[in-house]
Amino acid sequence: MSDALPSSREHAGPRLSATLLLCVGLLLIDVTLPEGDALSVFAYAGYEILALLFVFVILEGNFSIQSMLRMDYAMLLSLYVLTFGEFLIPRPLIMLVGHVEDPASAVSAVSLMMASIAVGRFLVRHRAPQGLGLPQARPGFLACALVIAWLAGFSYPLWTSWNEGTTIVEGALRGRWDKPWARGDLGGAESFISQLILLHYLVCALAGHLMAGDNRLGIKILSASVATTTILFSFTEGTRNIFIIYGALFVGGWLTGSSKTSKTLFVSTVLGLFVLGYIGSAQMLRFRDEGLGQYISTSSVSDESIYTETMVDNNLIALSSIINVFPSQFEYLYGEITLYSLGLPIPRALWPGKPEKLSVSTTEALGLSGLSIAVTAVGEAYMSWGYAGIVIFGLALGAFASWWERLSGGRSNLDRILYISGFFAAAITMRSLLFFTTALLPALTVLVCGRLLARFQPAMKRPARVGEPP
């Protein structure tokens, strides 16, 4: 039997039995949590929920690799990695553990969000995926688009480096607050130019798609070079979730562009990227503030802590602390997070009065300063309306994921790239609800370009949708 990946995807839709099992299983884990310190409670829940998610996917009936490219799975996996995944790492460096008063409350909050996402998928009627009927773009067009998006994404770092009389390479080696493109408050044209970095998420997906779908050596070298420089640049930024998302989008783009990729080769590549991502992300917090250049010149490879300790984000611990202070010490934010998210991608020139920040930030709520604290989508939903907010946002995200699945049936390369580019929004939203609308801009770019291409090249035949006669 051939081990090639299937060219078509299975679309069974969400299974009620699997969803019920997930919800009941999460409830049982919550009520059977052992007593003990916070770290042992989080680690216990992490192993139990990981096993439960594995059984959930099996019961959903998606056994092929490509059929697992679903936004709801991306949301659940991202949320798990951001919360419980940290406590499966050997010898993690834990901070803020003294702030945890009730670890069970954080476990319950994440479980509630997962269950709500799973149930929310049923709020949208399942239909056979058809895509949007975008035209089939020529490989040369995609290669040009890849280079243009790559250069546009670097436009703001290049511009700010040039203004300071330095190079982008020298700037990338500095600490995150010393980089030329990380200073000052943005406004006007600078805000728009700085947002072009979002195109790099599209670049990674497009590069993977081209590498898998085009056999010409030049295209493969171009795609590999662009993807490598983009991912390396994100590595120097020190933001681990962005670094990992870049790699995941590259693999997702590869899957959408391939119908003959060996499963063995695919698994080997994913494992290789996982190892590189683990090793790389384990060090990113170490040099993020001082800069990669300073870190390389002063750190010793013989430092045992480099290999025995891993810095983590402590998202679950921060979430537990947020639950303790809302609403006892701070009022719920209600619609602030939604309003801020809607206004974030809008230039201030078009909306001068748009909110600059939340009335209460996570660092302020925890009584901290000089730190960047993330509480994931679960914490921000709780800050909005408590546990009711977790249910509301979870149901909405699950419904959106179910609707996005309809776009997976497109037969053109632009339809497939559009579909996989939305996974960036799924992953980044699990870290922060504030960036949901901004994270959809790369997908919107693909949609606009596809519509324009169809308008100016009317002679190009639109690929038939699934279920349509050829």
Secondary structure as a PSIPRED ss2 file (coil, helix, strand):
# PSIPRED VFORMAT (PSIPRED V4.0)

   1 M C   1.000  0.000  0.000
   2 S C   1.000  0.000  0.000
   3 D C   1.000  0.000  0.000
   4 A E   0.000  0.000  1.000
   5 L C   1.000  0.000  0.000
   6 P C   1.000  0.000  0.000
   7 S C   1.000  0.000  0.000
   8 S C   1.000  0.000  0.000
   9 R C   1.000  0.000  0.000
  10 E C   1.000  0.000  0.000
  11 H C   1.000  0.000  0.000
  12 A C   1.000  0.000  0.000
  13 G C   1.000  0.000  0.000
  14 P C   1.000  0.000  0.000
  15 R C   1.000  0.000  0.000
  16 L H   0.000  1.000  0.000
  17 S H   0.000  1.000  0.000
  18 A H   0.000  1.000  0.000
  19 T H   0.000  1.000  0.000
  20 L H   0.000  1.000  0.000
  21 L H   0.000  1.000  0.000
  22 L H   0.000  1.000  0.000
  23 C H   0.000  1.000  0.000
  24 V H   0.000  1.000  0.000
  25 G H   0.000  1.000  0.000
  26 L H   0.000  1.000  0.000
  27 L H   0.000  1.000  0.000
  28 L H   0.000  1.000  0.000
  29 I H   0.000  1.000  0.000
  30 D H   0.000  1.000  0.000
  31 V H   0.000  1.000  0.000
  32 T C   1.000  0.000  0.000
  33 L C   1.000  0.000  0.000
  34 P C   1.000  0.000  0.000
  35 E C   1.000  0.000  0.000
  36 G C   1.000  0.000  0.000
  37 D C   1.000  0.000  0.000
  38 A H   0.000  1.000  0.000
  39 L H   0.000  1.000  0.000
  40 S H   0.000  1.000  0.000
  41 V H   0.000  1.000  0.000
  42 F H   0.000  1.000  0.000
  43 A H   0.000  1.000  0.000
  44 Y H   0.000  1.000  0.000
  45 A H   0.000  1.000  0.000
  46 G H   0.000  1.000  0.000
  47 Y H   0.000  1.000  0.000
  48 E H   0.000  1.000  0.000
  49 I H   0.000  1.000  0.000
  50 L H   0.000  1.000  0.000
  51 A H   0.000  1.000  0.000
  52 L H   0.000  1.000  0.000
  53 L H   0.000  1.000  0.000
  54 F H   0.000  1.000  0.000
  55 V H   0.000  1.000  0.000
  56 F H   0.000  1.000  0.000
  57 V H   0.000  1.000  0.000
  58 I H   0.000  1.000  0.000
  59 L H   0.000  1.000  0.000
  60 E C   1.000  0.000  0.000
  61 G C   1.000  0.000  0.000
  62 N C   1.000  0.000  0.000
  63 F C   1.000  0.000  0.000
  64 S C   1.000  0.000  0.000
  65 I C   1.000  0.000  0.000
  66 Q H   0.000  1.000  0.000
  67 S H   0.000  1.000  0.000
  68 M H   0.000  1.000  0.000
  69 L C   1.000  0.000  0.000
  70 R C   1.000  0.000  0.000
  71 M H   0.000  1.000  0.000
  72 D H   0.000  1.000  0.000
  73 Y H   0.000  1.000  0.000
  74 A H   0.000  1.000  0.000
  75 M H   0.000  1.000  0.000
  76 L H   0.000  1.000  0.000
  77 L H   0.000  1.000  0.000
  78 S H   0.000  1.000  0.000
  79 L H   0.000  1.000  0.000
  80 Y H   0.000  1.000  0.000
  81 V H   0.000  1.000  0.000
  82 L H   0.000  1.000  0.000
  83 T H   0.000  1.000  0.000
  84 F C   1.000  0.000  0.000
  85 G H   0.000  1.000  0.000
  86 E H   0.000  1.000  0.000
  87 F H   0.000  1.000  0.000
  88 L H   0.000  1.000  0.000
  89 I C   1.000  0.000  0.000
  90 P C   1.000  0.000  0.000
  91 R C   1.000  0.000  0.000
  92 P E   0.000  0.000  1.000
  93 L E   0.000  0.000  1.000
  94 I C   1.000  0.000  0.000
  95 M C   1.000  0.000  0.000
  96 L C   1.000  0.000  0.000
  97 V H   0.000  1.000  0.000
  98 G H   0.000  1.000  0.000
  99 H H   0.000  1.000  0.000
 100 V C   1.000  0.000  0.000
 101 E C   1.000  0.000  0.000
 102 D C   1.000  0.000  0.000
 103 P H   0.000  1.000  0.000
 104 A H   0.000  1.000  0.000
 105 S H   0.000  1.000  0.000
 106 A H   0.000  1.000  0.000
 107 V H   0.000  1.000  0.000
 108 S H   0.000  1.000  0.000
 109 A H   0.000  1.000  0.000
 110 V H   0.000  1.000  0.000
 111 S H   0.000  1.000  0.000
 112 L H   0.000  1.000  0.000
 113 M H   0.000  1.000  0.000
 114 M H   0.000  1.000  0.000
 115 A H   0.000  1.000  0.000
 116 S H   0.000  1.000  0.000
 117 I H   0.000  1.000  0.000
 118 A H   0.000  1.000  0.000
 119 V H   0.000  1.000  0.000
 120 G H   0.000  1.000  0.000
 121 R H   0.000  1.000  0.000
 122 F H   0.000  1.000  0.000
 123 L H   0.000  1.000  0.000
 124 V C   1.000  0.000  0.000
 125 R C   1.000  0.000  0.000
 126 H C   1.000  0.000  0.000
 127 R C   1.000  0.000  0.000
 128 A C   1.000  0.000  0.000
 129 P C   1.000  0.000  0.000
 130 Q C   1.000  0.000  0.000
 131 G C   1.000  0.000  0.000
 132 L C   1.000  0.000  0.000
 133 G C   1.000  0.000  0.000
 134 L C   1.000  0.000  0.000
 135 P C   1.000  0.000  0.000
 136 Q C   1.000  0.000  0.000
 137 A C   1.000  0.000  0.000
 138 R C   1.000  0.000  0.000
 139 P H   0.000  1.000  0.000
 140 G H   0.000  1.000  0.000
 141 F H   0.000  1.000  0.000
 142 L H   0.000  1.000  0.000
 143 A H   0.000  1.000  0.000
 144 C H   0.000  1.000  0.000
 145 A H   0.000  1.000  0.000
 146 L H   0.000  1.000  0.000
 147 V H   0.000  1.000  0.000
 148 I H   0.000  1.000  0.000
 149 A H   0.000  1.000  0.000
 150 W H   0.000  1.000  0.000
 151 L H   0.000  1.000  0.000
 152 A H   0.000  1.000  0.000
 153 G H   0.000  1.000  0.000
 154 F C   1.000  0.000  0.000
 155 S H   0.000  1.000  0.000
 156 Y H   0.000  1.000  0.000
 157 P H   0.000  1.000  0.000
 158 L H   0.000  1.000  0.000
 159 W H   0.000  1.000  0.000
 160 T H   0.000  1.000  0.000
 161 S H   0.000  1.000  0.000
 162 W H   0.000  1.000  0.000
 163 N H   0.000  1.000  0.000
 164 E H   0.000  1.000  0.000
 165 G C   1.000  0.000  0.000
 166 T C   1.000  0.000  0.000
 167 T C   1.000  0.000  0.000
 168 I H   0.000  1.000  0.000
 169 V H   0.000  1.000  0.000
 170 E H   0.000  1.000  0.000
 171 G H   0.000  1.000  0.000
 172 A H   0.000  1.000  0.000
 173 L C   1.000  0.000  0.000
 174 R C   1.000  0.000  0.000
 175 G C   1.000  0.000  0.000
 176 R C   1.000  0.000  0.000
 177 W C   1.000  0.000  0.000
 178 D C   1.000  0.000  0.000
 179 K C   1.000  0.000  0.000
 180 P H   0.000  1.000  0.000
 181 W H   0.000  1.000  0.000
 182 A H   0.000  1.000  0.000
 183 R C   1.000  0.000  0.000
 184 G C   1.000  0.000  0.000
 185 D C   1.000  0.000  0.000
 186 L C   1.000  0.000  0.000
 187 G C   1.000  0.000  0.000
 188 G C   1.000  0.000  0.000
 189 A H   0.000  1.000  0.000
 190 E H   0.000  1.000  0.000
 191 S H   0.000  1.000  0.000
 192 F H   0.000  1.000  0.000
 193 I H   0.000  1.000  0.000
 194 S H   0.000  1.000  0.000
 195 Q H   0.000  1.000  0.000
 196 L H   0.000  1.000  0.000
 197 I H   0.000  1.000  0.000
 198 L H   0.000  1.000  0.000
 199 L H   0.000  1.000  0.000
 200 H H   0.000  1.000  0.000
 201 Y H   0.000  1.000  0.000
 202 L H   0.000  1.000  0.000
 203 V H   0.000  1.000  0.000
 204 C H   0.000  1.000  0.000
 205 A H   0.000  1.000  0.000
 206 L H   0.000  1.000  0.000
 207 A H   0.000  1.000  0.000
 208 G H   0.000  1.000  0.000
 209 H H   0.000  1.000  0.000
 210 L H   0.000  1.000  0.000
 211 M H   0.000  1.000  0.000
 212 A H   0.000  1.000  0.000
 213 G H   0.000  1.000  0.000
 214 D C   1.000  0.000  0.000
 215 N C   1.000  0.000  0.000
 216 R C   1.000  0.000  0.000
 217 L H   0.000  1.000  0.000
 218 G H   0.000  1.000  0.000
 219 I H   0.000  1.000  0.000
 220 K H   0.000  1.000  0.000
 221 I H   0.000  1.000  0.000
 222 L H   0.000  1.000  0.000
 223 S H   0.000  1.000  0.000
 224 A H   0.000  1.000  0.000
 225 S H   0.000  1.000  0.000
 226 V H   0.000  1.000  0.000
 227 A H   0.000  1.000  0.000
 228 T H   0.000  1.000  0.000
 229 T H   0.000  1.000  0.000
 230 T H   0.000  1.000  0.000
 231 I H   0.000  1.000  0.000
 232 L H   0.000  1.000  0.000
 233 F H   0.000  1.000  0.000
 234 S H   0.000  1.000  0.000
 235 F H   0.000  1.000  0.000
 236 T H   0.000  1.000  0.000
 237 E H   0.000  1.000  0.000
 238 G C   1.000  0.000  0.000
 239 T C   1.000  0.000  0.000
 240 R H   0.000  1.000  0.000
 241 N H   0.000  1.000  0.000
 242 I H   0.000  1.000  0.000
 243 F H   0.000  1.000  0.000
 244 I H   0.000  1.000  0.000
 245 I H   0.000  1.000  0.000
 246 Y H   0.000  1.000  0.000
 247 G H   0.000  1.000  0.000
 248 A H   0.000  1.000  0.000
 249 L H   0.000  1.000  0.000
 250 F H   0.000  1.000  0.000
 251 V H   0.000  1.000  0.000
 252 G H   0.000  1.000  0.000
 253 G H   0.000  1.000  0.000
 254 W H   0.000  1.000  0.000
 255 L H   0.000  1.000  0.000
 256 T H   0.000  1.000  0.000
 257 G H   0.000  1.000  0.000
 258 S C   1.000  0.000  0.000
 259 S C   1.000  0.000  0.000
 260 K C   1.000  0.000  0.000
 261 T C   1.000  0.000  0.000
 262 S E   0.000  0.000  1.000
 263 K H   0.000  1.000  0.000
 264 T H   0.000  1.000  0.000
 265 L H   0.000  1.000  0.000
 266 F H   0.000  1.000  0.000
 267 V H   0.000  1.000  0.000
 268 S H   0.000  1.000  0.000
 269 T H   0.000  1.000  0.000
 270 V H   0.000  1.000  0.000
 271 L H   0.000  1.000  0.000
 272 G H   0.000  1.000  0.000
 273 L H   0.000  1.000  0.000
 274 F H   0.000  1.000  0.000
 275 V H   0.000  1.000  0.000
 276 L H   0.000  1.000  0.000
 277 G H   0.000  1.000  0.000
 278 Y H   0.000  1.000  0.000
 279 I H   0.000  1.000  0.000
 280 G H   0.000  1.000  0.000
 281 S H   0.000  1.000  0.000
 282 A H   0.000  1.000  0.000
 283 Q H   0.000  1.000  0.000
 284 M H   0.000  1.000  0.000
 285 L H   0.000  1.000  0.000
 286 R H   0.000  1.000  0.000
 287 F H   0.000  1.000  0.000
 288 R C   1.000  0.000  0.000
 289 D C   1.000  0.000  0.000
 290 E C   1.000  0.000  0.000
 291 G C   1.000  0.000  0.000
 292 L H   0.000  1.000  0.000
 293 G H   0.000  1.000  0.000
 294 Q H   0.000  1.000  0.000
 295 Y H   0.000  1.000  0.000
 296 I H   0.000  1.000  0.000
 297 S H   0.000  1.000  0.000
 298 T H   0.000  1.000  0.000
 299 S C   1.000  0.000  0.000
 300 S C   1.000  0.000  0.000
 301 V C   1.000  0.000  0.000
 302 S C   1.000  0.000  0.000
 303 D C   1.000  0.000  0.000
 304 E C   1.000  0.000  0.000
 305 S H   0.000  1.000  0.000
 306 I H   0.000  1.000  0.000
 307 Y H   0.000  1.000  0.000
 308 T H   0.000  1.000  0.000
 309 E C   1.000  0.000  0.000
 310 T E   0.000  0.000  1.000
 311 M E   0.000  0.000  1.000
 312 V C   1.000  0.000  0.000
 313 D C   1.000  0.000  0.000
 314 N C   1.000  0.000  0.000
 315 N H   0.000  1.000  0.000
 316 L H   0.000  1.000  0.000
 317 I H   0.000  1.000  0.000
 318 A H   0.000  1.000  0.000
 319 L H   0.000  1.000  0.000
 320 S H   0.000  1.000  0.000
 321 S H   0.000  1.000  0.000
 322 I H   0.000  1.000  0.000
 323 I H   0.000  1.000  0.000
 324 N H   0.000  1.000  0.000
 325 V H   0.000  1.000  0.000
 326 F C   1.000  0.000  0.000
 327 P C   1.000  0.000  0.000
 328 S C   1.000  0.000  0.000
 329 Q C   1.000  0.000  0.000
 330 F C   1.000  0.000  0.000
 331 E C   1.000  0.000  0.000
 332 Y C   1.000  0.000  0.000
 333 L C   1.000  0.000  0.000
 334 Y C   1.000  0.000  0.000
 335 G C   1.000  0.000  0.000
 336 E H   0.000  1.000  0.000
 337 I H   0.000  1.000  0.000
 338 T H   0.000  1.000  0.000
 339 L H   0.000  1.000  0.000
 340 Y H   0.000  1.000  0.000
 341 S H   0.000  1.000  0.000
 342 L H   0.000  1.000  0.000
 343 G H   0.000  1.000  0.000
 344 L C   1.000  0.000  0.000
 345 P C   1.000  0.000  0.000
 346 I C   1.000  0.000  0.000
 347 P C   1.000  0.000  0.000
 348 R C   1.000  0.000  0.000
 349 A C   1.000  0.000  0.000
 350 L C   1.000  0.000  0.000
 351 W C   1.000  0.000  0.000
 352 P C   1.000  0.000  0.000
 353 G C   1.000  0.000  0.000
 354 K C   1.000  0.000  0.000
 355 P C   1.000  0.000  0.000
 356 E C   1.000  0.000  0.000
 357 K C   1.000  0.000  0.000
 358 L C   1.000  0.000  0.000
 359 S C   1.000  0.000  0.000
 360 V C   1.000  0.000  0.000
 361 S C   1.000  0.000  0.000
 362 T H   0.000  1.000  0.000
 363 T H   0.000  1.000  0.000
 364 E H   0.000  1.000  0.000
 365 A H   0.000  1.000  0.000
 366 L C   1.000  0.000  0.000
 367 G C   1.000  0.000  0.000
 368 L C   1.000  0.000  0.000
 369 S C   1.000  0.000  0.000
 370 G C   1.000  0.000  0.000
 371 L C   1.000  0.000  0.000
 372 S C   1.000  0.000  0.000
 373 I C   1.000  0.000  0.000
 374 A C   1.000  0.000  0.000
 375 V C   1.000  0.000  0.000
 376 T H   0.000  1.000  0.000
 377 A H   0.000  1.000  0.000
 378 V H   0.000  1.000  0.000
 379 G H   0.000  1.000  0.000
 380 E H   0.000  1.000  0.000
 381 A H   0.000  1.000  0.000
 382 Y H   0.000  1.000  0.000
 383 M H   0.000  1.000  0.000
 384 S H   0.000  1.000  0.000
 385 W H   0.000  1.000  0.000
 386 G C   1.000  0.000  0.000
 387 Y H   0.000  1.000  0.000
 388 A H   0.000  1.000  0.000
 389 G H   0.000  1.000  0.000
 390 I H   0.000  1.000  0.000
 391 V H   0.000  1.000  0.000
 392 I H   0.000  1.000  0.000
 393 F H   0.000  1.000  0.000
 394 G H   0.000  1.000  0.000
 395 L H   0.000  1.000  0.000
 396 A H   0.000  1.000  0.000
 397 L H   0.000  1.000  0.000
 398 G H   0.000  1.000  0.000
 399 A H   0.000  1.000  0.000
 400 F H   0.000  1.000  0.000
 401 A H   0.000  1.000  0.000
 402 S H   0.000  1.000  0.000
 403 W H   0.000  1.000  0.000
 404 W H   0.000  1.000  0.000
 405 E H   0.000  1.000  0.000
 406 R H   0.000  1.000  0.000
 407 L H   0.000  1.000  0.000
 408 S H   0.000  1.000  0.000
 409 G H   0.000  1.000  0.000
 410 G C   1.000  0.000  0.000
 411 R C   1.000  0.000  0.000
 412 S C   1.000  0.000  0.000
 413 N H   0.000  1.000  0.000
 414 L H   0.000  1.000  0.000
 415 D H   0.000  1.000  0.000
 416 R H   0.000  1.000  0.000
 417 I H   0.000  1.000  0.000
 418 L H   0.000  1.000  0.000
 419 Y H   0.000  1.000  0.000
 420 I H   0.000  1.000  0.000
 421 S H   0.000  1.000  0.000
 422 G H   0.000  1.000  0.000
 423 F H   0.000  1.000  0.000
 424 F H   0.000  1.000  0.000
 425 A H   0.000  1.000  0.000
 426 A H   0.000  1.000  0.000
 427 A H   0.000  1.000  0.000
 428 I H   0.000  1.000  0.000
 429 T H   0.000  1.000  0.000
 430 M H   0.000  1.000  0.000
 431 R H   0.000  1.000  0.000
 432 S C   1.000  0.000  0.000
 433 L H   0.000  1.000  0.000
 434 L H   0.000  1.000  0.000
 435 F H   0.000  1.000  0.000
 436 F H   0.000  1.000  0.000
 437 T H   0.000  1.000  0.000
 438 T H   0.000  1.000  0.000
 439 A H   0.000  1.000  0.000
 440 L C   1.000  0.000  0.000
 441 L H   0.000  1.000  0.000
 442 P H   0.000  1.000  0.000
 443 A H   0.000  1.000  0.000
 444 L H   0.000  1.000  0.000
 445 T H   0.000  1.000  0.000
 446 V H   0.000  1.000  0.000
 447 L H   0.000  1.000  0.000
 448 V H   0.000  1.000  0.000
 449 C H   0.000  1.000  0.000
 450 G H   0.000  1.000  0.000
 451 R H   0.000  1.000  0.000
 452 L H   0.000  1.000  0.000
 453 L H   0.000  1.000  0.000
 454 A H   0.000  1.000  0.000
 455 R H   0.000  1.000  0.000
 456 F H   0.000  1.000  0.000
 457 Q C   1.000  0.000  0.000
 458 P C   1.000  0.000  0.000
 459 A C   1.000  0.000  0.000
 460 M C   1.000  0.000  0.000
 461 K C   1.000  0.000  0.000
 462 R C   1.000  0.000  0.000
 463 P C   1.000  0.000  0.000
 464 A C   1.000  0.000  0.000
 465 R C   1.000  0.000  0.000
 466 V C   1.000  0.000  0.000
 467 G C   1.000  0.000  0.000
 468 E C   1.000  0.000  0.000
 469 P C   1.000  0.000  0.000
 470 P C   1.000  0.000  0.000
